[in-house]
Amino acid sequence: MTQAKSIAEILNEAGLETELVAVSTKGDQFQHLPIDRVGKNGVFVGELESALTSGHVDVAVHSLKDMPSLLPEGYLLAPPPTSPDVRDVIVGKAPLKNEEDLAKMTIATGSNRRRSQLLHFYPGVSIEPIRGNIQTRIEKMKASHADGTILAYAGLQRADLTHLISGILDPTRFIPSPSQGLLGIEISEERHDLLQIFKEVSDPYANFRMKVERKYQRALDASCHSPIGIYIEKKNKTDILLHGCFAKDGKSPLRYATVSSTFHTAEDDVLKLVQEVKGHD
């Protein structure tokens, strides 16, 4: 609800009255199952979109990284209001002094991407499955024999829990999910009034990230659970590097690639990255 409250505040400041409507999704309801057994796509999205398409709500607020690459016909994503830190972090029982120490640790994660990345760099690492919201995952990790869990910096920031971070992971190795940290603000294409409000408070870099990273996700035809990552590394005011990783599923080898680009050409160059991470299979 923290994410929804921040969007409600934007609408309130624009003079609109708001009501927060809590919607339980399939992904929330079946936390005892691995996420890819709950459904192939949109397990945190379907019920929210149903509330939107039925007219029960006017705005659906998602974690953008959980959203499928294609939206229902007649709906769009408004530009995000903020561009948070994209990196993954370790929350553990002791400080992470060196990333190489992960090789000797037991890490709790339910993410296919994070699992694949850990095994890519540290084949002997021990991994335990874990599900739940941020607080739940931290509590489960502390109560288990796992040494730590991997979470998104942005999620900890929203929950005011950054003091629990044991170490920040290199985003060129532990490449974040497409749109990690961004809010997915879904509205009807007919709600020009709402779109204008969100445009006026949007963050240009967040909108750039959304366009480039979701294009990458669409081009790979990846589900929300595929081991897929993209990280835009800023070199200067014009030049960037596009880092990516991808595997067909949680069992296939992870393939990494980097493509030089610019802010102006990134939407075209990201398709080069797609070809690199797909390889010649």
Protein Blocks (a to p, Z undefined) as FASTA:
>chain_A
ZZmmmmmmmmmmnopacdddddddfklmmmmbcfklnomghklmmmmmmmmmnomambdc
ddfklpcfbdcehiacdddfbdcdfbdcdddfbdcfbfklmmmpccddfbfklmmmmmmm
mmmbccdddeddfklmmmmmmmmmbfbdcddfklmmmnopmmmpgbdcdfklmgcdehih
iacddddfklmmlmmmmmmmpcfklmmmmmmmmmmmmmnopafkbccddddddfblmbcc
ddddddfblkbccddddddddfklmmmmmmmmmmmmnmmZZ
